[in-house]
Every structure is written in C-alpha cells, then in structure tokens.
Amino acid sequence: LDGNLMACSDNLGRVQLIDLESKQPIRMWKGFREATCHWIQFPYSIDGKMRTVKYLAIHSKQRNVVEIYRMAYGPRIGKFDVKSDGVSLVQCPVNLAGGEKYERTFELRISKSSSKSSILKEVTIFDDELIKASREGSKSINAKYTGSGLSLAQKRAQEGTIQMQLLKQLLATESAVPSDLYGLYEALTQITAISDLSKALDLLATAVNIQNMGIV
C-alpha cells in the first residue's frame, strides 16, 4: 500500500507484514489459515492536520473471521465473524466528498438462492482512539469523510468503480473471490456509466478463464 507495505499469507497459517524499503518482515500474525489480506485507508484530523491511517483486514476462511489491525504496529481495532461460506472481501479505491481517493474493503456475499446474487457491504472501521483525537481537532471535517457529502453523481461513480473492481477480481485467473455467472451478471448490471461499461466489455473479451464458467 502506497509502495511501502505488503501483507502476505502462507500455508502455515501466518500473515506477514513486509516493509518494502528494508525488504524485511516487521510484523507477524499466526492462526490465519486460508487467509486473504485487504487494505483500508481512512483520514483523520489530528492536531489540525489530516493524516491517512492504514488498516489491514485479514480474512481467515478456515475460522470464518475477519480481524482488522492498525498499521504498522497498532492494535486490533475490529473483529467480526463471517458465518457464510460464500463471503469474500473485495478491495477497491473510493472517492470521498472532497475528491480524495482512499482504499476501502467491502464484504461480498454470493447468494444463488436470492434474486440478487451478490451483496456488497463496506467493512466499517471503529478506531475509538483516533476518533476521539479527531473529534478534538476539526469537527467540521467529520461529515466530509463519512461519505454523506457525496452528490448523486459522485455516489454513482463510486458504485461504478466498486463494481468494476469486483468484475476484475471475478475475471482474474487467480483470485480469492468466487466467480460464477451469477456474480458476473450482477456486477455488469450495476455498471451504469458508458465509459465503465466499455471497459467492462473489454475485460470480458480478454478474460482467459471465462470459458470455464460456461460462456463461449
């Protein structure tokens, strides 16, 4: 993330945080088998200055749990259970009201029994320590960074970006996101912008593994 941190998992249930400048592991978590790693960025106003804080969301599919840690040496600030086997995490950039772009992570549920085959829900961050520090700073910034200040056009553009990122992961040859015709169709129907739809069709035309889904 931002070119200085990398998170990776191995088949021994370990997740390592790598400093790309020193090329050395600086932190390790154990007990996360079948894990995927996802980044979240969130801005805070602390001491009158805007700071972008990074978080790592670790999804252990074996334990059906997601744990969120503040980077690089901060505490665990969140944990929630994922009881469904059809749940994956999807990371993508979003634009906030001020025009800034931040990485966010979304919970994707694949439901073939429902008329809506994929449901995206943003993974929320409750970092009490930084929220308190931010409130003591500029209160006028709080509403801006909750996403409530987005116009309708901005919200649609943000949703299109999320669906495009989801589509890329569904079509990737190596991806932690389960891919099927239901998920592809749902992602395509949520893309409304002509420019995004053109990119989506180009992705479909060049996808290598699309024939494995029964599309010729």
Z-matrix of the N, CA and C atoms (Angstrom, degrees):
N
C 1 1.465
C 2 1.523 1 108.81
N 3 1.333 2 116.93 1 128.02
C 4 1.460 3 122.40 2 -177.00
C 5 1.526 4 111.90 3 58.80
N 6 1.334 5 117.22 4 16.14
C 7 1.442 6 120.97 5 175.16
C 8 1.507 7 116.47 6 81.02
N 9 1.347 8 118.94 7 5.18
C 10 1.468 9 118.51 8 -177.53
C 11 1.517 10 114.27 9 -123.49
N 12 1.335 11 118.93 10 -10.60
C 13 1.458 12 121.17 11 179.26
C 14 1.522 13 110.10 12 -132.78
N 15 1.331 14 115.41 13 145.48
C 16 1.456 15 121.23 14 175.43
C 17 1.524 16 108.35 15 -140.98
N 18 1.319 17 116.66 16 137.86
C 19 1.463 18 121.74 17 176.37
C 20 1.518 19 108.81 18 -116.51
N 21 1.324 20 116.38 19 137.63
C 22 1.459 21 120.39 20 -179.85
C 23 1.523 22 109.55 21 -145.24
N 24 1.322 23 115.76 22 152.77
C 25 1.467 24 121.56 23 179.19
C 26 1.518 25 108.88 24 -116.79
N 27 1.347 26 116.49 25 158.87
C 28 1.456 27 120.82 26 177.46
C 29 1.528 28 109.23 27 -128.94
N 30 1.344 29 115.70 28 -179.92
C 31 1.460 30 120.11 29 -176.94
C 32 1.523 31 113.09 30 -83.98
N 33 1.326 32 117.05 31 8.82
C 34 1.467 33 121.24 32 176.04
C 35 1.528 34 111.50 33 -103.51
N 36 1.321 35 116.04 34 8.78
C 37 1.453 36 119.76 35 177.96
C 38 1.515 37 113.78 36 81.65
N 39 1.336 38 117.47 37 19.58
C 40 1.461 39 120.97 38 -179.48
C 41 1.533 40 110.50 39 -108.19
N 42 1.328 41 114.90 40 145.36
C 43 1.462 42 121.92 41 172.14
C 44 1.522 43 106.80 42 -119.83
N 45 1.323 44 116.25 43 126.05
C 46 1.459 45 121.06 44 -178.37
C 47 1.524 46 110.43 45 -113.73
N 48 1.333 47 115.12 46 140.94
C 49 1.446 48 121.97 47 173.59
C 50 1.531 49 107.59 48 -103.48
N 51 1.338 50 115.99 49 121.98
C 52 1.457 51 121.67 50 -174.35
C 53 1.522 52 110.18 51 -109.33
N 54 1.322 53 115.92 52 130.33
C 55 1.462 54 121.86 53 171.00
C 56 1.524 55 107.21 54 -84.15
N 57 1.318 56 117.37 55 112.99
C 58 1.457 57 120.75 56 -174.30
C 59 1.526 58 113.12 57 -73.01
N 60 1.320 59 117.39 58 -18.95
C 61 1.466 60 118.80 59 177.21
C 62 1.528 61 111.28 60 -74.56
N 63 1.338 62 115.64 61 -44.46
C 64 1.467 63 119.47 62 178.46
C 65 1.518 64 112.44 63 -91.02
N 66 1.356 65 116.15 64 -13.35
C 67 1.471 66 122.23 65 -177.48
C 68 1.528 67 111.58 66 59.47
N 69 1.323 68 115.64 67 35.11
C 70 1.457 69 121.39 68 -179.36
C 71 1.532 70 110.33 69 -126.06
N 72 1.345 71 116.48 70 145.12
C 73 1.475 72 118.85 71 174.38
C 74 1.530 73 110.07 72 -69.77
N 75 1.314 74 117.39 73 133.34
C 76 1.457 75 121.27 74 -178.61
C 77 1.532 76 112.42 75 -115.10
N 78 1.322 77 116.43 76 -7.78
C 79 1.466 78 119.60 77 179.24
C 80 1.517 79 109.24 78 -160.93
N 81 1.340 80 115.88 79 149.45
C 82 1.459 81 119.50 80 -178.96
C 83 1.530 82 109.78 81 -144.23
N 84 1.328 83 114.45 82 140.71
C 85 1.460 84 121.39 83 173.00
C 86 1.527 85 108.25 84 -120.12
N 87 1.320 86 116.53 85 144.98
C 88 1.461 87 121.40 86 179.61
C 89 1.532 88 110.03 87 -119.41
N 90 1.322 89 114.86 88 159.48
C 91 1.456 90 120.15 89 178.26
C 92 1.518 91 114.19 90 86.30
N 93 1.335 92 117.09 91 23.55
C 94 1.464 93 121.09 92 -179.62
C 95 1.534 94 109.50 93 -118.81
N 96 1.310 95 116.11 94 73.47
C 97 1.473 96 119.59 95 178.39
C 98 1.526 97 110.19 96 -77.83
N 99 1.337 98 114.48 97 147.79
C 100 1.462 99 121.97 98 -177.83
C 101 1.531 100 109.72 99 53.91
N 102 1.325 101 116.27 100 49.16
C 103 1.465 102 121.47 101 -173.08
C 104 1.522 103 111.77 102 -98.47
N 105 1.320 104 114.82 103 148.26
C 106 1.460 105 122.79 104 169.05
C 107 1.529 106 107.73 105 -123.83
N 108 1.342 107 115.82 106 150.53
C 109 1.468 108 121.12 107 -175.07
C 110 1.524 109 109.66 108 -118.96
N 111 1.328 110 115.70 109 140.24
C 112 1.459 111 121.26 110 -175.25
C 113 1.525 112 109.23 111 -143.79
N 114 1.350 113 115.09 112 144.35
C 115 1.457 114 120.58 113 -176.13
C 116 1.516 115 111.73 114 -100.81
N 117 1.329 116 114.27 115 148.78
C 118 1.461 117 122.31 116 174.02
C 119 1.531 118 107.29 117 -135.23
N 120 1.324 119 116.58 118 134.69
C 121 1.457 120 121.87 119 174.92
C 122 1.519 121 109.04 120 -118.60
N 123 1.332 122 115.38 121 139.50
C 124 1.454 123 118.62 122 178.54
C 125 1.520 124 109.36 123 -144.85
N 126 1.343 125 117.48 124 134.53
C 127 1.474 126 120.62 125 -178.68
C 128 1.526 127 112.19 126 -89.48
N 129 1.302 128 115.79 127 141.84
C 130 1.459 129 122.49 128 175.27
C 131 1.523 130 108.96 129 -131.59
N 132 1.329 131 115.61 130 146.83
C 133 1.460 132 121.33 131 173.29
C 134 1.520 133 108.00 132 -98.11
N 135 1.328 134 116.14 133 106.74
C 136 1.462 135 121.46 134 -177.29
C 137 1.523 136 108.64 135 -125.55
N 138 1.331 137 115.19 136 125.39
C 139 1.471 138 121.80 137 -178.58
C 140 1.531 139 111.64 138 56.74
N 141 1.346 140 114.98 139 35.88
C 142 1.455 141 119.91 140 177.15
C 143 1.514 142 114.79 141 78.75
N 144 1.322 143 118.23 142 4.51
C 145 1.459 144 121.72 143 -179.36
C 146 1.528 145 109.97 144 -123.55
N 147 1.331 146 114.93 145 144.00
C 148 1.464 147 119.80 146 177.70
C 149 1.527 148 110.03 147 -81.68
N 150 1.308 149 115.46 148 128.90
C 151 1.463 150 122.06 149 177.83
C 152 1.519 151 109.06 150 -124.59
N 153 1.324 152 115.67 151 133.80
C 154 1.460 153 120.37 152 175.03
C 155 1.522 154 108.65 153 -95.65
N 156 1.318 155 115.84 154 116.98
C 157 1.463 156 122.17 155 -177.64
C 158 1.524 157 108.37 156 -100.94
N 159 1.314 158 115.58 157 136.85
C 160 1.457 159 121.51 158 -178.16
C 161 1.531 160 110.12 159 -103.45
N 162 1.320 161 115.15 160 141.46
C 163 1.457 162 122.09 161 176.81
C 164 1.527 163 109.07 162 -128.99
N 165 1.320 164 115.49 163 150.15
C 166 1.459 165 121.56 164 176.09
C 167 1.520 166 108.87 165 -115.00
N 168 1.325 167 116.06 166 122.26
C 169 1.463 168 121.81 167 175.65
C 170 1.524 169 108.38 168 -100.77
N 171 1.324 170 116.86 169 120.90
C 172 1.460 171 122.57 170 -179.24
C 173 1.523 172 108.45 171 -109.42
N 174 1.319 173 116.18 172 121.46
C 175 1.464 174 121.93 173 -179.14
C 176 1.523 175 109.25 174 -107.52
N 177 1.324 176 116.38 175 110.98
C 178 1.463 177 121.76 176 176.50
C 179 1.528 178 108.15 177 -95.73
N 180 1.328 179 115.91 178 110.03
C 181 1.462 180 119.48 179 -178.14
C 182 1.521 181 111.57 180 -73.73
N 183 1.329 182 117.35 181 -25.86
C 184 1.457 183 119.45 182 178.20
C 185 1.526 184 110.90 183 -70.06
N 186 1.339 185 116.87 184 -41.66
C 187 1.464 186 121.68 185 -179.51
C 188 1.523 187 112.77 186 -90.09
N 189 1.349 188 116.81 187 -7.29
C 190 1.469 189 121.60 188 -177.88
C 191 1.523 190 111.46 189 54.40
N 192 1.336 191 115.77 190 50.89
C 193 1.452 192 120.59 191 -177.69
C 194 1.526 193 109.96 192 -142.77
N 195 1.327 194 115.88 193 149.04
C 196 1.464 195 122.44 194 173.48
C 197 1.522 196 107.80 195 -121.22
N 198 1.332 197 116.70 196 127.66
C 199 1.456 198 121.70 197 177.20
C 200 1.527 199 108.61 198 -120.31
N 201 1.338 200 116.54 199 141.09
C 202 1.458 201 122.36 200 -175.01
C 203 1.526 202 109.12 201 -120.89
N 204 1.327 203 116.33 202 128.41
C 205 1.463 204 122.38 203 -177.54
C 206 1.524 205 109.94 204 -123.61
N 207 1.356 206 115.41 205 142.82
C 208 1.453 207 120.56 206 174.85
C 209 1.529 208 108.66 207 -80.81
N 210 1.326 209 115.16 208 137.74
C 211 1.457 210 120.83 209 -178.47
C 212 1.521 211 110.38 210 -91.59
N 213 1.371 212 117.27 211 152.42
C 214 1.457 213 121.66 212 -2.69
C 215 1.534 214 111.09 213 -96.31
N 216 1.340 215 116.99 214 -21.66
C 217 1.460 216 120.55 215 -176.44
C 218 1.522 217 112.46 216 -122.11
N 219 1.326 218 116.41 217 16.28
C 220 1.457 219 120.55 218 -175.72
C 221 1.515 220 113.53 219 -75.89
N 222 1.332 221 116.41 220 175.96
C 223 1.464 222 121.38 221 -176.71
C 224 1.524 223 112.75 222 -79.22
N 225 1.318 224 115.09 223 171.58
C 226 1.462 225 119.74 224 169.88
C 227 1.521 226 107.06 225 -75.50
N 228 1.334 227 116.31 226 125.74
C 229 1.458 228 119.29 227 -176.66
C 230 1.530 229 111.98 228 -112.14
N 231 1.320 230 117.52 229 1.85
C 232 1.457 231 119.28 230 179.41
C 233 1.510 232 112.55 231 -166.69
N 234 1.327 233 115.59 232 149.56
C 235 1.464 234 122.18 233 176.08
C 236 1.518 235 107.70 234 -155.48
N 237 1.337 236 116.17 235 133.96
C 238 1.462 237 118.87 236 174.27
C 239 1.523 238 109.59 237 -147.49
N 240 1.317 239 114.81 238 149.56
C 241 1.449 240 121.84 239 -178.27
C 242 1.526 241 110.38 240 -83.69
N 243 1.316 242 115.19 241 144.58
C 244 1.456 243 122.20 242 175.34
C 245 1.527 244 106.10 243 -120.79
N 246 1.317 245 117.05 244 100.10
C 247 1.459 246 121.16 245 -170.80
C 248 1.524 247 113.06 246 -86.94
N 249 1.322 248 117.47 247 -12.24
C 250 1.453 249 120.51 248 -178.12
C 251 1.525 250 110.88 249 -95.43
N 252 1.349 251 116.04 250 140.58
C 253 1.465 252 120.15 251 177.37
C 254 1.523 253 112.12 252 -73.20
N 255 1.330 254 117.19 253 -18.36
C 256 1.454 255 120.60 254 -176.77
C 257 1.506 256 113.70 255 -93.82
N 258 1.344 257 117.95 256 29.88
C 259 1.455 258 122.01 257 -177.54
C 260 1.523 259 110.09 258 -110.45
N 261 1.322 260 115.96 259 132.50
C 262 1.460 261 122.30 260 173.79
C 263 1.518 262 107.76 261 -134.80
N 264 1.331 263 116.07 262 163.73
C 265 1.457 264 121.15 263 174.56
C 266 1.525 265 109.16 264 -105.62
N 267 1.326 266 115.73 265 140.17
C 268 1.454 267 122.15 266 179.74
C 269 1.516 268 108.07 267 -125.10
N 270 1.319 269 117.48 268 129.15
C 271 1.467 270 122.71 269 179.18
C 272 1.519 271 109.80 270 -104.87
N 273 1.334 272 116.49 271 135.83
C 274 1.460 273 119.58 272 175.63
C 275 1.521 274 109.82 273 -158.92
N 276 1.332 275 117.94 274 156.49
C 277 1.469 276 120.93 275 178.23
C 278 1.523 277 110.60 276 -78.17
N 279 1.325 278 116.16 277 144.70
C 280 1.459 279 121.33 278 176.09
C 281 1.521 280 108.55 279 -128.72
N 282 1.320 281 115.97 280 150.80
C 283 1.461 282 122.05 281 177.44
C 284 1.517 283 109.07 282 -99.08
N 285 1.327 284 116.92 283 127.99
C 286 1.448 285 121.38 284 177.61
C 287 1.530 286 110.11 285 -93.09
N 288 1.336 287 114.83 286 178.19
C 289 1.464 288 120.00 287 -171.51
C 290 1.520 289 112.47 288 -59.50
N 291 1.331 290 117.55 289 -33.01
C 292 1.451 291 120.66 290 -178.35
C 293 1.510 292 113.94 291 -80.84
N 294 1.353 293 118.18 292 0.19
C 295 1.447 294 122.11 293 -179.08
C 296 1.512 295 113.94 294 92.72
N 297 1.350 296 117.32 295 -5.75
C 298 1.456 297 120.98 296 179.60
C 299 1.536 298 110.17 297 -73.71
N 300 1.321 299 115.23 298 150.95
C 301 1.462 300 121.00 299 -179.67
C 302 1.520 301 109.11 300 -114.95
N 303 1.333 302 115.54 301 130.24
C 304 1.463 303 121.59 302 -178.74
C 305 1.521 304 109.46 303 -134.37
N 306 1.334 305 115.35 304 150.14
C 307 1.453 306 120.47 305 175.36
C 308 1.529 307 109.42 306 -78.21
N 309 1.301 308 116.06 307 131.99
C 310 1.456 309 121.69 308 176.20
C 311 1.528 310 108.52 309 -131.03
N 312 1.325 311 115.96 310 161.58
C 313 1.460 312 121.69 311 -179.77
C 314 1.518 313 108.83 312 -122.51
N 315 1.324 314 115.34 313 139.04
C 316 1.455 315 121.42 314 -176.66
C 317 1.527 316 110.20 315 -123.41
N 318 1.318 317 114.61 316 146.73
C 319 1.460 318 121.30 317 177.18
C 320 1.523 319 108.44 318 -91.09
N 321 1.322 320 116.09 319 122.47
C 322 1.462 321 122.34 320 -177.98
C 323 1.511 322 109.41 321 -108.70
N 324 1.328 323 116.23 322 123.03
C 325 1.457 324 121.77 323 177.61
C 326 1.526 325 109.06 324 -113.17
N 327 1.312 326 115.80 325 124.61
C 328 1.459 327 121.62 326 176.63
C 329 1.520 328 108.35 327 -96.95
N 330 1.328 329 116.46 328 120.03
C 331 1.464 330 120.94 329 -177.74
C 332 1.521 331 109.11 330 -129.78
N 333 1.316 332 116.87 331 104.89
C 334 1.458 333 120.80 332 -179.82
C 335 1.528 334 111.73 333 -81.62
N 336 1.328 335 116.99 334 -15.94
C 337 1.458 336 120.11 335 -179.95
C 338 1.519 337 112.06 336 -84.26
N 339 1.333 338 116.68 337 -9.32
C 340 1.460 339 121.24 338 -177.63
C 341 1.510 340 109.54 339 -106.57
N 342 1.345 341 115.72 340 159.85
C 343 1.458 342 119.98 341 176.68
C 344 1.522 343 111.29 342 -68.86
N 345 1.333 344 116.63 343 -20.96
C 346 1.460 345 121.60 344 177.04
C 347 1.517 346 107.98 345 -108.24
N 348 1.327 347 116.62 346 112.39
C 349 1.460 348 120.25 347 -168.84
C 350 1.517 349 113.30 348 -83.37
N 351 1.326 350 118.93 349 -17.90
C 352 1.451 351 118.91 350 178.75
C 353 1.528 352 109.42 351 -138.26
N 354 1.305 353 116.01 352 137.71
C 355 1.454 354 122.22 353 -178.75
C 356 1.517 355 108.10 354 -126.75
N 357 1.321 356 116.40 355 123.53
C 358 1.461 357 121.64 356 179.60
C 359 1.525 358 109.53 357 -105.63
N 360 1.329 359 115.20 358 128.75
C 361 1.461 360 121.61 359 178.69
C 362 1.515 361 107.84 360 -136.14
N 363 1.327 362 116.93 361 127.86
C 364 1.457 363 119.82 362 -176.80
C 365 1.517 364 111.27 363 -69.71
N 366 1.330 365 115.33 364 136.64
C 367 1.462 366 121.22 365 174.56
C 368 1.529 367 107.55 366 -74.86
N 369 1.316 368 116.48 367 118.23
C 370 1.459 369 120.89 368 -174.68
C 371 1.524 370 111.35 369 -88.94
N 372 1.332 371 114.34 370 151.69
C 373 1.460 372 122.28 371 -179.62
C 374 1.530 373 109.17 372 -114.54
N 375 1.329 374 116.17 373 127.74
C 376 1.461 375 121.60 374 174.72
C 377 1.537 376 107.92 375 -125.63
N 378 1.320 377 114.99 376 83.59
C 379 1.461 378 121.32 377 179.39
C 380 1.528 379 107.27 378 -98.18
N 381 1.328 380 116.17 379 89.12
C 382 1.466 381 121.43 380 -171.87
C 383 1.522 382 112.36 381 -55.96
N 384 1.334 383 116.81 382 -39.66
C 385 1.466 384 120.26 383 -177.45
C 386 1.518 385 111.89 384 -62.83
N 387 1.335 386 116.85 385 -46.02
C 388 1.455 387 119.99 386 -178.37
C 389 1.531 388 111.89 387 -77.88
N 390 1.327 389 116.62 388 -30.93
C 391 1.462 390 119.19 389 176.11
C 392 1.525 391 110.17 390 -62.76
N 393 1.329 392 116.40 391 -42.14
C 394 1.462 393 120.51 392 178.24
C 395 1.524 394 110.80 393 -63.43
N 396 1.337 395 116.14 394 -43.60
C 397 1.465 396 119.93 395 179.01
C 398 1.519 397 111.44 396 -64.61
N 399 1.343 398 116.00 397 -36.28
C 400 1.458 399 120.18 398 179.75
C 401 1.525 400 111.48 399 -68.84
N 402 1.321 401 116.36 400 -38.52
C 403 1.470 402 119.89 401 179.31
C 404 1.520 403 111.60 402 -65.53
N 405 1.306 404 116.26 403 -30.96
C 406 1.459 405 119.42 404 177.87
C 407 1.518 406 111.66 405 -75.18
N 408 1.348 407 115.63 406 -11.97
C 409 1.460 408 120.40 407 177.23
C 410 1.515 409 110.86 408 -91.92
N 411 1.320 410 116.77 409 -118.43
C 412 1.464 411 120.96 410 -176.67
C 413 1.515 412 110.29 411 -96.35
N 414 1.331 413 116.19 412 108.32
C 415 1.458 414 120.42 413 179.60
C 416 1.519 415 111.95 414 -70.91
N 417 1.314 416 117.15 415 -22.84
C 418 1.455 417 119.84 416 -177.97
C 419 1.514 418 112.30 417 -69.06
N 420 1.316 419 116.79 418 -16.75
C 421 1.468 420 120.24 419 -177.67
C 422 1.516 421 111.45 420 -85.51
N 423 1.321 422 118.23 421 -20.75
C 424 1.458 423 121.49 422 -172.22
C 425 1.522 424 112.81 423 -56.17
N 426 1.337 425 117.03 424 -49.15
C 427 1.461 426 119.73 425 -176.86
C 428 1.520 427 111.69 426 -65.45
N 429 1.335 428 115.52 427 -33.77
C 430 1.466 429 120.62 428 -177.90
C 431 1.512 430 111.68 429 -61.52
N 432 1.326 431 117.08 430 -36.94
C 433 1.457 432 119.76 431 -173.00
C 434 1.523 433 113.36 432 -99.49
N 435 1.320 434 117.90 433 8.27
C 436 1.454 435 119.41 434 172.48
C 437 1.516 436 111.37 435 -88.47
N 438 1.334 437 116.42 436 -9.06
C 439 1.457 438 120.11 437 -179.50
C 440 1.511 439 112.41 438 90.99
N 441 1.357 440 118.25 439 -5.07
C 442 1.454 441 120.74 440 -177.23
C 443 1.519 442 112.13 441 -72.65
N 444 1.340 443 118.33 442 -16.30
C 445 1.451 444 120.84 443 -177.11
C 446 1.511 445 114.34 444 -89.15
N 447 1.319 446 118.46 445 5.98
C 448 1.455 447 121.37 446 -178.55
C 449 1.522 448 111.02 447 -73.54
N 450 1.327 449 115.78 448 139.19
C 451 1.455 450 120.37 449 173.88
C 452 1.522 451 108.86 450 -76.02
N 453 1.334 452 116.03 451 170.10
C 454 1.464 453 120.33 452 179.96
C 455 1.522 454 110.80 453 -61.24
N 456 1.339 455 116.62 454 -41.12
C 457 1.466 456 120.03 455 179.52
C 458 1.519 457 111.16 456 -65.12
N 459 1.356 458 116.36 457 -39.42
C 460 1.466 459 120.13 458 178.46
C 461 1.527 460 110.99 459 -66.00
N 462 1.324 461 116.83 460 -39.87
C 463 1.467 462 120.40 461 178.74
C 464 1.516 463 110.78 462 -63.56
N 465 1.334 464 116.88 463 -41.91
C 466 1.465 465 120.08 464 179.28
C 467 1.525 466 111.02 465 -65.72
N 468 1.341 467 115.83 466 -40.06
C 469 1.468 468 119.44 467 177.92
C 470 1.518 469 110.53 468 -64.34
N 471 1.337 470 116.53 469 -39.78
C 472 1.460 471 120.30 470 179.04
C 473 1.515 472 111.08 471 -65.41
N 474 1.341 473 117.26 472 -42.83
C 475 1.458 474 120.70 473 178.12
C 476 1.528 475 110.88 474 -63.60
N 477 1.337 476 116.35 475 -37.23
C 478 1.461 477 119.70 476 177.61
C 479 1.520 478 111.70 477 -64.45
N 480 1.343 479 116.64 478 -40.37
C 481 1.463 480 121.16 479 177.56
C 482 1.527 481 110.68 480 -62.18
N 483 1.317 482 116.59 481 -42.91
C 484 1.463 483 121.36 482 179.74
C 485 1.527 484 110.64 483 -62.75
N 486 1.344 485 116.57 484 -45.23
C 487 1.458 486 119.96 485 -179.00
C 488 1.526 487 111.62 486 -67.54
N 489 1.344 488 117.29 487 -34.60
C 490 1.459 489 120.14 488 176.67
C 491 1.517 490 111.00 489 -64.64
N 492 1.334 491 116.53 490 -41.87
C 493 1.457 492 120.39 491 178.30
C 494 1.521 493 110.62 492 -64.66
N 495 1.331 494 115.81 493 -40.81
C 496 1.466 495 120.22 494 177.26
C 497 1.523 496 110.33 495 -62.07
N 498 1.317 497 116.70 496 -43.42
C 499 1.464 498 120.49 497 179.96
C 500 1.519 499 111.18 498 -61.28
N 501 1.341 500 116.92 499 -40.95
C 502 1.467 501 120.50 500 178.13
C 503 1.517 502 111.21 501 -60.65
N 504 1.334 503 116.63 502 -41.53
C 505 1.461 504 119.52 503 -179.49
C 506 1.523 505 111.78 504 -72.38
N 507 1.331 506 117.00 505 -32.80
C 508 1.461 507 119.93 506 177.01
C 509 1.525 508 111.61 507 -66.63
N 510 1.335 509 116.65 508 -31.95
C 511 1.464 510 121.38 509 -177.11
C 512 1.528 511 113.19 510 -93.31
N 513 1.329 512 117.23 511 -7.73
C 514 1.463 513 119.99 512 -178.52
C 515 1.521 514 110.62 513 -68.28
N 516 1.330 515 116.06 514 143.47
C 517 1.463 516 120.04 515 179.51
C 518 1.522 517 111.91 516 -69.09
N 519 1.327 518 116.84 517 -32.47
C 520 1.456 519 121.37 518 176.56
C 521 1.524 520 108.47 519 -123.76
N 522 1.318 521 115.43 520 104.57
C 523 1.461 522 120.08 521 -176.77
C 524 1.517 523 109.31 522 -149.01
N 525 1.346 524 115.34 523 146.04
C 526 1.461 525 120.69 524 176.95
C 527 1.520 526 112.02 525 -80.38
N 528 1.335 527 116.66 526 -8.65
C 529 1.463 528 120.89 527 -178.85
C 530 1.527 529 109.14 528 -88.55
N 531 1.342 530 118.86 529 122.39
C 532 1.463 531 120.81 530 179.00
C 533 1.522 532 110.62 531 -64.52
N 534 1.314 533 117.11 532 132.98
C 535 1.459 534 120.93 533 -176.42
C 536 1.522 535 110.85 534 -116.70
N 537 1.325 536 115.92 535 137.08
C 538 1.455 537 122.61 536 175.08
C 539 1.520 538 108.22 537 -155.56
N 540 1.328 539 116.09 538 177.76
C 541 1.456 540 120.42 539 -177.98
C 542 1.522 541 112.24 540 -63.91
N 543 1.338 542 116.13 541 -34.75
C 544 1.463 543 119.94 542 -179.13
C 545 1.528 544 110.73 543 -63.22
N 546 1.333 545 115.52 544 -47.01
C 547 1.451 546 119.56 545 -179.53
C 548 1.516 547 112.21 546 -64.84
N 549 1.350 548 117.37 547 -40.78
C 550 1.461 549 120.86 548 178.65
C 551 1.526 550 111.34 549 -62.45
N 552 1.324 551 115.61 550 -45.26
C 553 1.463 552 119.83 551 -178.84
C 554 1.520 553 111.05 552 -62.90
N 555 1.332 554 116.66 553 -43.86
C 556 1.458 555 120.59 554 -178.94
C 557 1.528 556 111.04 555 -63.75
N 558 1.341 557 116.97 556 -43.02
C 559 1.465 558 120.33 557 179.38
C 560 1.528 559 111.01 558 -63.37
N 561 1.332 560 117.35 559 -40.26
C 562 1.467 561 120.99 560 -179.45
C 563 1.524 562 111.61 561 -67.21
N 564 1.336 563 116.92 562 -40.18
C 565 1.465 564 119.39 563 -177.66
C 566 1.523 565 112.38 564 -70.05
N 567 1.337 566 118.33 565 -18.27
C 568 1.457 567 121.59 566 179.19
C 569 1.518 568 112.82 567 -87.29
N 570 1.339 569 117.55 568 -7.37
C 571 1.463 570 121.65 569 179.09
C 572 1.523 571 108.73 570 -89.77
N 573 1.326 572 117.07 571 118.16
C 574 1.462 573 120.81 572 -174.67
C 575 1.534 574 113.00 573 -109.89
N 576 1.313 575 117.72 574 -27.45
C 577 1.465 576 120.00 575 -178.39
C 578 1.530 577 110.63 576 -73.21
N 579 1.347 578 116.53 577 137.24
C 580 1.463 579 121.30 578 -178.74
C 581 1.525 580 110.81 579 -61.03
N 582 1.351 581 116.55 580 -40.99
C 583 1.463 582 119.53 581 -178.40
C 584 1.526 583 110.95 582 -64.61
N 585 1.348 584 116.58 583 -40.91
C 586 1.466 585 120.13 584 178.17
C 587 1.523 586 110.88 585 -67.99
N 588 1.333 587 116.87 586 -38.48
C 589 1.463 588 120.01 587 179.99
C 590 1.518 589 110.82 588 -65.16
N 591 1.333 590 116.70 589 -37.12
C 592 1.467 591 120.24 590 177.17
C 593 1.531 592 110.65 591 -62.99
N 594 1.341 593 116.07 592 -42.41
C 595 1.465 594 120.05 593 177.75
C 596 1.522 595 110.92 594 -65.17
N 597 1.339 596 116.21 595 -37.91
C 598 1.466 597 120.53 596 -179.46
C 599 1.527 598 110.86 597 -64.47
N 600 1.327 599 116.65 598 -41.18
C 601 1.465 600 120.11 599 178.99
C 602 1.523 601 111.31 600 -66.66
N 603 1.339 602 116.36 601 -35.36
C 604 1.467 603 119.81 602 175.78
C 605 1.533 604 110.27 603 -64.61
N 606 1.334 605 116.62 604 -39.05
C 607 1.466 606 120.17 605 177.77
C 608 1.526 607 110.73 606 -63.25
N 609 1.320 608 116.38 607 -42.93
C 610 1.461 609 120.27 608 179.31
C 611 1.523 610 111.51 609 -63.58
N 612 1.332 611 115.70 610 -38.62
C 613 1.468 612 119.91 611 -177.31
C 614 1.523 613 112.24 612 -68.06
N 615 1.327 614 117.05 613 -28.97
C 616 1.465 615 120.26 614 -176.23
C 617 1.528 616 113.29 615 -105.36
N 618 1.329 617 117.91 616 2.38
C 619 1.463 618 120.89 617 -178.35
C 620 1.524 619 110.32 618 -67.04
N 621 1.322 620 115.96 619 132.28
C 622 1.467 621 121.25 620 -177.09
C 623 1.523 622 111.71 621 -80.49
N 624 1.326 623 117.07 622 -39.39
C 625 1.457 624 120.64 623 -171.87
C 626 1.526 625 113.54 624 -95.47
N 627 1.332 626 117.50 625 12.33
C 628 1.461 627 118.93 626 -175.45
C 629 1.533 628 112.03 627 -69.67
N 630 1.336 629 116.99 628 -26.75
C 631 1.461 630 119.63 629 178.58
C 632 1.529 631 111.87 630 -67.90
N 633 1.334 632 116.76 631 -26.07
C 634 1.455 633 119.99 632 178.31
C 635 1.520 634 112.26 633 -69.08
N 636 1.339 635 116.81 634 -14.66
C 637 1.464 636 120.40 635 178.66
C 638 1.524 637 111.74 636 -93.36
N 639 1.322 638 116.28 637 3.12
C 640 1.460 639 119.26 638 177.91
C 641 1.503 640 113.40 639 92.16
N 642 1.342 641 117.56 640 15.10
C 643 1.468 642 121.22 641 178.68
C 644 1.517 643 108.26 642 -107.80
N 645 1.299 644 116.00 643 129.37
C 646 1.465 645 121.68 644 -179.38
C 647 1.518 646 109.33 645 -119.88
